[in-house]
């Protein structure tokens, strides 16, 4: 495979790349990820949150490879006899997984998910494009040469850029290869496996820690109830899988949905919208307050010029309006009310009453389900009695009282501008007092 290169990573130690992968990493559109922070403006709350999509993408490739290699070692007979892979086929799948993992975030917007709310609307679906669409389109339209034309690929794999794009979009045309999409993006994927540990490391919290080694060591592949192959955790990894779910829950409540962090998401999105409106006024776009759609090479090249550095530079020069000033001066909106994580009907009614009374004083209302970093209790396949002749596929929640007891976060919060914080808090206190007296 030629010369190998090592990159030292603070989470996983050394990450190894071959010549082909290194050329992709050195491509200017992948290098752009150095200028996209993994957690947007979370450093305004946790100062250490300065890591980028660049290092995360390398980490996802590393973890995805470990996951695939483990499944291949433990289930070589299944992969050969049931799924009809030979050694060359498995080597090609591994290469496809590595490249798809490496490139899965290449189309991310400035400030990561905070900028995703400004993506153009897909005319086919009527819904906004997601960063995966921008990543897939970037791979096909702008990185085809470095992917398809490299000697390592030509000699060994013949992987097309469109295959990687289809992998990122989970296109049904992939056929049997759809199984491996879950390694990159699924209920038990390398993406969240990396970002939980990486975010915890840089922020300086322990909430995202779990036993990655044990989890990987118990990965397997089997058939689900429909007869389709599925990646699962063997029974011995049940508690490691629980740890992953709990880590996701804790990181969502303590970091991703942190009340001050969400205020910065709000201001950031508004500031970027104002900047786009000004800088795209002559671009002929149907919606100049959104990023260009990923439908042409020209649009993508315009889109990929936007990164955190560019936006922050413009804000520092006075652009972005009042929202940009709020970011510069840290005069962000303040929370004056919030419900429990799983509110009662009474709390929801109270929130509605407070919204009605505060009226124009409100800066914005934030709902947990509107957060790009969602927590849900989606299940993980669990294989009981592996290799004993009476295997049974179930789900983690049917076995784990911990996972079964977790509920989706439905907290809502009300924010007001800093100047009206004290007045608004007094109003909220009075409403609470009157409600308790009735």
C-alpha positions in Angstrom: 0.0 0.0 0.0 3.0 2.2 0.0 4.2 4.6 2.6 2.1 5.2 5.7 1.9 8.4 7.7 1.0 9.0 11.3 -0.8 12.0 12.9 -0.8 12.3 16.7 -4.3 12.7 18.1 -5.1 13.7 21.7 -7.9 11.1 22.0 -6.8 8.1 20.0 -3.0 8.3 20.0 -1.6 7.9 16.5 -3.9 7.9 13.4 -2.4 6.3 10.4 -3.1 7.3 6.8 -1.8 6.0 3.4 -0.6 8.2 0.6 -4.0 8.5 -1.0 -5.7 9.5 2.2 -3.0 12.0 3.0 -3.5 13.7 -0.4 -7.2 13.9 0.4 -6.4 15.4 3.8 -4.1 18.0 2.1 -6.9 19.0 -0.4 -7.9 22.6 0.2 -11.6 21.7 0.8 -10.6 19.2 3.5 -8.1 21.7 5.0 -11.1 24.2 5.3 -12.3 22.0 8.2 -9.4 23.4 10.3 -11.4 26.6 10.2 -14.7 25.1 11.3 -15.0 24.6 15.1 -16.5 21.3 16.1 -18.9 23.0 18.7 -19.4 26.5 17.2 -19.2 29.1 19.9 -19.3 26.7 22.9 -15.9 28.2 23.9 -17.9 31.2 25.2 -19.0 28.8 28.0 -16.3 26.1 28.0 -13.0 27.9 26.9 -11.3 24.7 25.9 -13.9 24.0 23.1 -11.6 25.2 20.3 -11.2 21.9 18.5 -12.3 21.5 14.8 -14.1 19.4 12.3 -10.6 18.6 10.9 -9.4 16.5 13.9 -12.9 15.0 14.4 -12.9 13.7 10.8 -9.6 12.0 11.3 -10.9 10.5 14.6 -14.1 9.2 12.9 -12.0 7.5 10.2 -9.8 5.9 12.9 -12.7 4.6 15.0 -14.7 3.4 11.9 -11.6 1.4 10.9 -11.4 -0.2 14.3 -15.0 -1.1 14.2 -14.8 -2.7 10.8 -11.6 -4.5 11.6 -13.2 -6.0 14.7 -16.3 -7.2 12.9 -14.1 -8.6 10.2 -12.0 -10.6 12.7 -14.9 -11.9 14.7 -17.3 -12.6 11.8 -15.0 -13.5 8.9 -17.0 -16.7 8.3 -20.3 -14.9 8.2 -19.0 -12.2 5.9 -17.7 -14.8 3.5 -20.4 -17.5 3.6 -23.5 -15.3 4.2 -22.6 -12.0 2.5 -20.2 -13.5 0.0 -17.3 -11.2 0.5 -13.7 -12.3 -0.4 -10.5 -10.8 0.9 -10.4 -8.2 -2.0 -14.0 -7.3 -1.4 -13.5 -6.7 2.3 -10.4 -4.6 1.6 -12.4 -2.5 -0.8 -15.2 -2.1 1.8 -12.7 -1.0 4.4 -11.3 1.7 2.0 -14.8 2.9 1.2 -15.6 3.2 5.0 -12.4 5.1 5.7 -12.9 7.6 2.9 -16.6 8.1 3.7 -15.7 8.6 7.4 -12.9 11.0 6.5 -15.2 13.1 4.2 -18.5 12.9 6.1 -18.2 16.5 7.4 -16.4 18.1 4.5 -19.5 20.1 3.7 -20.2 21.5 7.2 -21.3 25.1 7.5 -19.4 27.8 9.6 -19.8 27.2 13.3 -21.0 23.6 12.6 -24.6 23.0 13.5 -25.2 26.6 14.4 -24.9 27.4 10.7 -26.9 24.5 9.5 -30.1 26.4 10.0 -29.1 28.7 7.2 -28.8 26.0 4.5 -30.9 26.4 1.3 -34.2 24.6 0.7 -34.1 21.5 -1.4 -36.8 22.1 -4.1 -37.3 18.3 -4.4 -38.3 17.7 -0.8 -39.3 21.2 0.3 -37.0 20.7 3.3 -33.6 22.4 4.0 -30.5 20.7 2.8 -28.3 19.1 5.5 -24.6 19.2 5.7 -24.5 15.6 4.4 -25.9 16.8 1.1 -23.1 19.5 0.9 -20.5 16.9 1.8 -21.7 14.5 -0.8 -21.9 17.1 -3.5 -18.4 18.4 -2.6 -17.0 14.9 -3.0 -18.5 14.5 -6.4 -18.2 18.0 -7.9 -14.9 19.2 -6.4 -12.8 16.3 -5.1 -13.3 13.7 -7.8 -9.8 14.0 -9.2 -8.0 13.4 -5.9 -10.3 10.4 -5.1 -10.5 8.7 -8.5 -7.2 9.6 -10.0 -4.9 8.5 -7.3 -2.6 5.5 -8.1 -3.5 3.7 -4.9 -7.1 3.8 -5.9 -6.5 2.9 -9.5 -4.3 -0.1 -8.7 -6.3 -1.5 -5.8 -10.0 -0.4 -5.5 -11.5 1.6 -8.3 -13.7 3.5 -5.9 -15.7 6.3 -7.5 -16.5 9.6 -5.9 -20.2 8.9 -6.5 -20.0 5.8 -4.3 -18.7 7.9 -1.4 -21.5 10.4 -2.0 -24.1 7.6 -2.1 -22.6 6.2 1.1 -22.9 9.5 2.9 -26.5 9.9 1.7 -27.4 6.2 2.4 -28.7 5.7 -1.1 -30.5 2.4 -1.6 -28.5 1.8 -4.8 -25.6 0.8 -2.5 -27.3 -2.6 -2.0 -25.4 -4.8 0.4 -23.0 -2.0 1.2 -25.8 -0.2 3.0 -24.9 -2.3 6.0 -21.6 -0.5 6.4 -23.3 3.0 6.4 -24.1 2.3 10.1 -20.4 2.3 10.9 -20.3 6.0 9.9 -23.8 7.2 10.7 -26.2 5.0 12.7 -27.2 4.2 16.3 -23.8 2.8 17.0 -21.5 4.8 14.8 -17.9 6.1 14.7 -19.2 9.7 14.4 -20.7 9.9 17.9 -18.2 7.5 19.3 -15.5 10.0 18.5 -17.2 13.3 19.2 -18.4 12.3 22.7 -14.8 11.5 23.8 -13.3 14.4 21.8 -15.7 17.0 23.1 -15.3 15.8 26.7 -11.5 15.9 26.3 -11.3 19.5 25.0 -14.1 20.9 27.2 -12.6 19.3 30.4 -15.7 17.4 31.5 -16.2 13.7 32.2 -19.8 13.4 31.0 -18.9 12.0 27.6 -16.6 9.2 28.8 -17.5 5.6 28.1 -15.7 2.3 27.4 -14.9 2.5 23.7 -12.5 -0.4 23.7 -15.0 -2.8 25.2 -17.8 -1.6 22.9 -15.7 -2.2 19.8 -14.5 -5.6 21.1 -18.1 -6.8 21.2 -19.3 -5.6 17.8 -20.7 -8.2 15.5 -22.9 -8.6 12.4 -26.1 -10.7 12.2 -29.5 -10.8 10.6 -32.5 -8.8 11.9 -36.1 -9.9 11.8 -36.5 -8.9 8.2 -33.5 -11.0 7.1 -31.3 -8.0 6.5 -27.7 -7.9 7.9 -27.3 -5.5 10.8 -24.4 -4.4 13.1 -25.1 -5.3 16.7 -23.4 -5.5 20.1 -22.9 -8.9 21.6 -24.3 -9.5 25.1 -21.0 -9.0 26.8 -21.0 -5.4 25.6 -24.4 -4.5 27.0 -23.0 -2.3 29.7 -20.5 -0.6 27.4 -23.5 0.2 25.1 -25.4 1.6 28.1 -22.4 3.8 28.9 -22.5 5.2 25.4 -26.2 6.1 25.7 -25.7 7.7 29.1 -22.7 9.7 27.8 -24.9 11.0 25.0 -27.6 12.0 27.5 -25.2 13.7 29.9 -23.4 15.6 27.1 -26.7 16.8 25.7 -28.0 18.1 29.0 -24.7 19.5 30.3 -23.0 20.7 27.1 -24.9 20.7 23.8 -28.1 22.1 25.3 -26.4 24.3 27.8 -28.6 27.4 28.2 -25.8 30.0 27.5 -24.5 28.0 24.6 -27.9 28.0 23.0 -28.1 31.7 23.3 -24.8 32.0 21.3 -26.3 29.6 18.7 -29.2 32.0 18.4 -27.1 35.1 18.0 -24.6 33.4 15.7 -27.3 32.2 13.3 -28.9 35.7 13.2 -25.5 37.4 12.6 -24.5 35.0 9.8 -27.9 35.5 8.2 -27.3 39.3 8.2 -23.8 38.9 6.7 -25.1 36.6 4.0 -27.8 39.0 3.1 -25.3 41.7 2.5 -22.5 39.7 0.8 -24.8 37.7 -1.5 -27.0 40.6 -2.7 -25.5 40.4 -6.2 -25.2 36.6 -6.5 -28.6 36.0 -8.1 -29.7 33.5 -5.4 -33.4 32.9 -4.7 -32.7 33.3 -1.0 -29.7 35.4 -0.3 -30.1 35.0 3.5 -29.2 31.3 3.1 -26.1 29.5 1.9 -26.0 28.7 -1.8 -27.6 25.3 -2.5 -25.2 22.4 -3.3 -26.6 21.9 -6.8 -23.8 23.3 -8.9 -20.0 23.5 -8.8 -20.2 27.3 -8.7 -22.6 27.3 -5.8 -20.4 24.9 -3.8 -17.2 26.9 -4.4 -19.1 30.0 -3.1 -20.4 28.1 -0.1 -17.0 26.6 0.8 -15.5 30.1 1.0 -17.5 30.6 4.2 -15.8 29.4 7.4 -15.5 30.5 11.0 -12.5 32.7 10.3 -14.2 34.7 7.6 -17.4 35.2 9.6 -15.6 36.2 12.8 -13.4 38.6 10.8 -16.5 40.3 9.3 -18.2 40.5 12.8 -15.0 42.0 14.2 -15.3 44.7 11.4 -18.8 45.6 12.6 -20.9 43.4 10.4 -23.7 41.1 11.6 -25.8 43.9 13.1 -26.9 43.8 16.7 -26.5 40.1 16.9 -22.8 40.4 15.9 -22.3 43.0 18.6 -23.9 40.7 21.1 -21.3 38.1 20.2 -18.4 40.6 20.4 -19.5 42.1 23.8 -20.9 38.9 25.3 -24.2 40.8 25.9 -26.2 37.7 24.9 -29.8 37.1 25.7 -30.4 35.7 29.2 -32.7 32.8 30.2 -35.5 33.9 32.5 -37.5 30.7 32.6 -37.1 27.0 31.8 -39.2 23.9 32.3 -37.9 20.5 33.6 -36.2 18.3 31.1 -39.5 16.4 30.7 -42.1 19.0 31.5 -45.5 18.3 32.9 -48.7 19.7 31.3 -48.8 22.2 34.1 -45.3 23.4 33.3 -46.1 23.7 29.6 -49.2 25.8 30.5 -47.0 28.0 32.8 -44.5 28.5 30.0 -47.3 29.6 27.6 -48.7 32.0 30.2 -45.2 33.5 30.7 -44.7 33.9 27.0 -48.1 35.6 26.7 -47.3 38.1 29.5 -43.7 38.9 28.5 -44.8 39.4 24.9 -42.4 41.7 23.0 -39.9 41.5 25.8 -38.9 38.0 24.6 -35.8 37.6 22.6 -36.5 34.0 21.6 -38.0 30.7 22.9 -35.8 27.6 22.7 -37.1 24.1 22.5 -34.9 21.0 23.0 -36.3 19.4 19.9 -35.1 22.4 17.8 -31.5 21.8 18.9 -29.2 20.3 16.2 -27.6 18.1 18.9 -30.6 16.0 19.8 -30.8 13.3 22.4 -33.3 10.5 21.8 -33.5 7.0 23.2 -33.0 5.3 19.9 -32.1 1.6 20.4 -29.0 -0.4 19.8 -29.3 -4.0 18.5 -28.1 -6.6 21.1 -27.2 -10.2 20.2 -27.8 -12.7 23.0 -25.9 -15.9 23.3 -23.6 -15.4 20.4 -22.1 -18.5 18.9 -24.2 -20.9 21.1 -26.6 -22.1 18.4 -29.6 -20.3 19.8 -28.7 -16.7 19.1 -31.4 -14.1 19.7 -31.4 -10.5 18.5 -33.1 -8.0 20.8 -32.6 -4.4 21.7 -30.7 -2.7 24.5 -33.8 -1.0 25.9 -35.6 -4.4 26.4 -32.7 -5.5 28.6 -31.5 -2.3 30.2 -33.7 -0.6 32.8 -31.4 2.4 32.6 -31.9 2.9 28.9 -35.6 2.1 29.1 -36.1 4.8 31.7 -34.5 7.6 29.6 -36.9 9.9 27.9 -36.4 12.4 25.1 -35.5 15.9 26.4 -38.4 18.3 25.9 -37.2 21.2 27.9 -38.3 24.7 26.8 -36.6 28.0 27.7 -37.5 31.7 27.4 -34.8 34.2 26.8 -34.9 38.0 26.9 -32.4 40.7 26.0 -29.9 41.5 28.8 -31.3 45.0 29.4 -34.8 43.5 30.3 -33.5 40.6 32.3 -34.3 41.9 35.8 -37.7 43.2 34.9 -38.6 40.0 33.1 -37.4 37.9 36.0 -39.7 39.9 38.4 -42.6 39.3 36.1 -41.9 35.6 35.9 -41.6 35.4 39.7 -44.9 37.2 40.1 -46.6 34.8 37.7 -45.2 31.8 39.6 -46.4 33.3 42.9 -49.9 33.9 41.7 -50.1 30.4 40.2 -49.0 28.8 43.5 -51.7 30.7 45.4 -54.5 29.4 43.2 
